[in-house]
Amino acid sequence: MATYVWDFTQGDKDQKDLLGGKGANLAEMTRLGLPVPPGFTITTEACRAFMRTGAVPRELAVEVTTALRRVEDSLGRRFGDPDDPLLVSVRSGAKFSMPGMMETVLDVGLNDTTVHGLARFSGDERFAWDSYRRLVQMFGRTVLGIDGALFADALDAAKTARGVTSDVDLDAGALRELVGTFQEIVRAQSGRPFPQEPREQLDLAIVAVLGSWNTERARLYRRKERIPDDLGTAVNVVPMVFGNLGPTSGTGVAFTRDPATGKTGNYGDYLANAQGEDVVAGIRNTLSLEDLAGLDPAAYGDLRRAMRQLETHYRDLCDIEFTIERGTLWMLQTRVGKRTAPAAFRIATQLVDEHLITLDEALARVSGAQLSQLLFPQFSADADRTLLARGMAASPGAAVGAAVFDSATAQERAARGEDVVLVRRETNPDDLGGMIAAVGVLTARGGKTSHAAVVARGMGRTCVVGAEAIDIDALARSFRVDGHVVHEGDTVAIDGGTGEVFLGSVPVEPSPVSRYLDEGLDAALAQAPDDDTRELVRSVDRLLRHADAVRRLHVHANADTAADAARARRLGAQGVGLCRTEHQFLGERRVLVERVVLADSDDERASALEALLPLQRADFVGLLTEMDGLPTTIRLLDPPLHEFLPDLTDLSVRVALAHERGEDAADDERLLAAVRRMHEANPMLGLRGVRLGLVVPGLFALQIRAICEAVVERRAAGGDPRAEIMVPLVGSVQELRLVKDEARAIMADVAAAAGVDLDLPVGVMIELPRAALTADRIAEEAAFFSFGTNDLTQTTWGFSRDDVEGAFFAQYTENGVLTVSPFETIDARGVGRLVEMAVTLGRQTHPGLPLGVCGEHGGDPESIRFFHDAGLDYVSCSPFRVPVARLEAGRAAVAEAGVDVR
């Protein structure tokens, strides 16, 4: 029989699967001797049972009673005691941090009787009634599902009636009346009175927290962060410690380093005479930890010592929630803190220099997604700008978009392709959809640990918080600041690195990290505006160089032109994994392709192909020049020829109009006849790739000859060209054999004419399930395999990418068929198994067979780890993703060596 309840004294930080992140870390802090209130965790197994059956396990009530009695004995207080009541909080805590997405209920155990006992215990009647009104408000919203705005409006009305503006200015009498008002709201909205039995409150709160795992916002967050739905949440029951017991009490969130910039030091937010949700909600602007040092030096000293102990123990940035109750520090949570991309790189190398972690561990603690964020442009410092306000820099980036004032509007306008900036007084968990849709988030209230800041940092979304000068009118859908009025739809720009808010669009310039990758370390350091930026650039350089040193996977680029190849090489590409030759047939050359299609005889077709030869050869000479000494894989023509011809409908209309006007349309009529002849119902599976080369005489021969002659020309110029020929869409080894025989004959002809040896590798693109299933036979003829995972995904799933992504992927993601598009991240269970099978079969036949991937999956971080584990030799991706692929290939290598990749 499962044990569903664990005391904090039983677990440790490595049991996050069972105890959730919060429970595991509370247990770890208990084990370290830090001041943690004695409590217990209801495991994720209970949540999974609840999800299966819709009810909590029968044994749970007994186990909760036993654990609660142990807490009572430890503290010498009783749950529900009318004279000295023990109160508890009931908090969620999943394996992966989901800030604000699930529920919490505080002050459980208060009722019309125990509130008087709490007043006597605390010596503060106002505090007791304030705690009770918080419970009724939170319980009503969280457990009973009552609209929170009803409680908020009643609270605002109470403040207005007393002529005050802040919650803390309401006296005990006002709060007593407010509790009565809240209880009436509960009765009216739920059809039942607020529960007076403390154990009933506890049981209902536990069920509500378990159920919050499957709220819409929690599911949305998990889809965004790719967190599995079947993990479940743990529930932590912790004795209440009170930060709202007067000026010597308070609550806060602390970071052992700045999570926004990575600067060393102690950072965080503190509110005197407040409870924890006040800090996260952002409804009151906070004090800094330095302010706490002035208010309560002893408690601040205890907190500093605990922060150092935790950072040393976890060997990473720690995010800590704490409460001070009448001068006594209590630790309520810790976790490895979320951080921005600049902070991630700086903190990783700082910890190496402090000898807390190794370079391998530092590499594991940054990600390709974070490196991508560092490549985004930033606002130009020299541009003309209209500064509206300054807030706190919560999450870096440069965001420009239309101001919107609610989550629904943000999602609607973003769905139409607009960039929007979500502007709120403060955000709450219900704003998640709008935060995902927006390019940036701006709040008038809150600090660096507010909901907006924490969630935006986790998502990599640009965010400015606490811009107090902004006066938001939600009903008028506008804000005022310094004489300006910004209406919904007006363009604003926010700088998440400086906290600045601008009116209108602001020009951008390359980021320092982008400049480093393009121009080199010295140039980037010389142009960096400050020491923080220089430290960031050095950190990126250091970790990228280490990734290059440890990775097994090579990184190539998909490059179709010499300019693409040159950029890819500057960014660290070790070759070209895919040159798509069809891109060289566009523009002015389209007419030459038309001549090939319209040719009535072999001689006419040969003449048309002959005209293309010098153009193709020049293309390949340029490509091989830029990639001199590096492998350059050139794919023969892949798409169907009709893609180079006019649209059937447009051409038909043109011919009809010419006839109507009595004009000569002979050329268009010939072209129309050819388009109709070549029209296919499903061109993706029609005459394309190797089929095209075998059916249209001379087409592949032209390209192979151009490649061979380009190699000869480059060698004559003293170069070291390393061209490889790749045959697309092969499904049968015989197809490859026929093309390879033709290629060998052309190589021999060109070599004889030039008086050189010429033996270029001829490989195959594995992009059909049959090719993967017969890879052992294809390997008999192929010099290499390159997995075309875009088409392999289409043909495995039966998806036409251009059609399905807009048609129903959103619904498939919504209902859980897909957690992520299989065109973004490799479908490991389906497409991935075909890749693994082809690797095994291919190397059984040809043990040294070179293997790579050239679909866009080659630049996706999660896919790169899969390809590393599958045994591929290289990944190939778009030039701009090369640095990301280099970093992720290094992370894959250290993960294989046993380093924890967080």
Buried (B, 14 or more C-beta within 10 A) or exposed (E): EEEBBBBBBBBBBEBBBBBBBBBBBBBBBBBBEBBBBBBBBBBBBBBBBBBEEEEBBEBBBEBBBEBBEBBBEBBEBBBBBBEBBBBBBBBBBBBBBBBBBBBBBBBBBBBEBBBBBBBBBBEBBBBBBBBBBBBBBBBBBBBBEBEBEBBEEBBEEBBEEBEBEEBBEBEBEBBBBBBEBBBEBBEEBBEEEBBEEBBEBBBBBBBBBBBBBBBEBBBBBBBBEEBEBEBBBBBBBBBBBBBBBBEBBBBBBBBBBBBBBBBEEBBBBBBBBBBBBBBBBBBBBBBBBEBBBEBBEEBBEBBBEBBEBBBEBBBBBBBBBBBBBBEBBBBBBBBBBBBBBBBBBBBBBBBBEEEBBBBBBBBBBBBBBBBBBBBBEBBBEEEEBEEBBBBBBBBBBBBBBBBBBBBEBBBBBBEEEBBBBBBBBBBBBBBBBBBBBBBBBBBBBBBBBBBBBBBBBBBBBBBBBBBBBBEBEEEEBBBBBEEEEBEBBBBBBBBBBBBBBBBBBBBBBBBBBBBBBBBEBEEBBEBBEEEBBBBBBBBBBBBBBBBBEBBBBBBBBBBBBBEBBBBBBBBBBBBBBBBBBBEBBEEEBEEBBBBBBBBEEEEEBBEBBEBBBEBBBBBBBBBBBBBBEBBBBBBBBBBBBBBBBBEBEEBBEBBEEBEEEEEEBEEBBBBBEBBEEBEEEEBBBBBBBBBBBBEBEBBBBBBBBBBBBBBBBBBEEEBEBBBBBBBBBBBBBEBBBBBBEBBBEBBEEBBEEBEEEBEBBBBBBBBBBBBBBBBBBBBEBBBBBBBBBBBBBBBBBEBEBEEBBEEBBEEBBBEEEBBBBBBBBBBBEBBBBBBBBBBEBBBEBBEEBBBBBBBBBBBBBBBBBBBBBBBBBBBBBBBBBBBBBBBBBBBBBBBBEEBEBE
